[in-house]
C-alpha cells in the first residue's frame, strides 16, 4: 500500500510530579525533535489539595499565575529547577 503521509516531526508528551515542601507540582512537558517545546506546571497544596497556581514556559517565554497570597518567589524557583532538570536531560 502506498503511504499518503510523510512524517515531519514527532512530539513526545511527558507527565511528571514533584513534591517540594508543602506543595505538589504537576508537570507536563512536550519534546519535539529532541528539544523542549513547552513545559507547564500546576501547583497544589499537599495538605488540602487546593489549587495554588500555574506556571508555563513556551518558546523561552515564561508565564506565571498565582493568587496574591501565594509564595511566588518559591514557586518560580522550583519551576526554574524543574525546567533546568528537563533541559539537562535533553543535552
C-alpha positions as CSV (number, residue, x, y, z in Angstrom):
1,X,0.0,0.0,0.0
2,X,1.3,3.5,-0.9
3,X,1.9,5.8,2.1
4,X,-0.1,9.0,2.0
5,X,1.7,10.7,4.9
6,X,5.3,11.7,5.3
7,X,6.1,12.3,9.0
8,X,7.7,15.7,9.5
9,X,8.1,15.7,13.3
10,X,7.1,13.8,16.4
11,X,6.1,15.2,19.8
12,X,6.5,13.3,23.0
13,X,4.3,14.3,25.9
14,X,5.6,13.7,29.4
15,X,3.7,13.9,32.7
16,X,5.7,14.2,36.0
17,X,5.2,15.1,39.6
18,X,7.5,16.8,42.1
19,X,6.7,17.2,45.8
20,X,8.6,20.2,47.3
21,X,7.8,21.2,50.9
22,X,4.1,21.8,51.3
23,X,3.4,21.7,47.6
24,X,2.9,19.2,44.7
25,X,3.9,20.3,41.2
26,X,2.1,18.5,38.4
27,X,4.3,19.0,35.4
28,X,3.6,18.4,31.7
29,X,6.1,18.9,29.0
30,X,6.5,18.3,25.3
31,X,9.6,17.3,23.5
32,X,9.7,18.0,19.8
33,X,12.7,16.9,17.7
34,X,14.7,16.3,20.9
35,X,14.1,19.9,22.1
36,X,11.8,21.2,24.8
37,X,8.7,22.6,23.2
38,X,6.8,23.7,26.2
39,X,6.5,23.0,29.9
40,X,3.6,23.7,32.2
41,X,3.1,23.2,35.9
42,X,0.0,23.3,38.1
43,X,0.7,23.8,41.8
44,X,-1.4,22.2,44.6
45,X,-1.1,22.3,48.4
46,X,-0.1,18.9,49.8
47,X,-2.3,19.2,52.8
48,X,-5.6,20.4,51.3
49,X,-5.0,19.6,47.6
50,X,-6.1,23.2,47.0
51,X,-5.0,24.7,43.6
52,X,-2.3,27.2,44.2
53,X,-1.2,28.4,40.8
54,X,0.1,27.8,37.3
55,X,3.5,28.3,35.5
56,X,4.3,27.9,31.9
57,X,7.4,28.1,29.6
58,X,6.9,28.1,25.8
59,X,9.3,29.5,23.2
60,X,11.5,30.8,26.0
61,X,8.6,33.0,27.3
62,X,7.5,32.4,30.9
63,X,4.1,33.0,32.3
64,X,3.1,32.7,36.0
65,X,-0.4,32.9,37.5
66,X,-0.7,32.9,41.3
67,X,-3.2,34.4,43.8
68,X,-1.7,37.4,45.7
69,X,-1.3,35.3,48.8
70,X,0.9,32.7,47.1
71,X,4.7,32.5,47.7
72,X,5.5,33.3,44.1
73,X,9.3,33.5,44.6
74,X,9.4,30.0,46.0
75,X,7.2,28.5,43.2
76,X,9.2,30.3,40.5
77,X,12.4,28.9,42.0
78,X,11.1,25.4,41.9
79,X,9.9,25.9,38.3
80,X,13.3,27.1,37.3
81,X,14.9,24.0,38.8
82,X,12.3,21.7,37.1
83,X,13.0,23.4,33.8
84,X,16.7,23.1,34.2
85,X,16.4,19.4,35.0
86,X,14.3,18.7,31.9
87,X,16.7,20.7,29.7
88,X,19.8,18.9,31.2
89,X,18.2,15.6,30.4
90,X,18.0,16.6,26.7
91,X,21.7,17.5,26.5
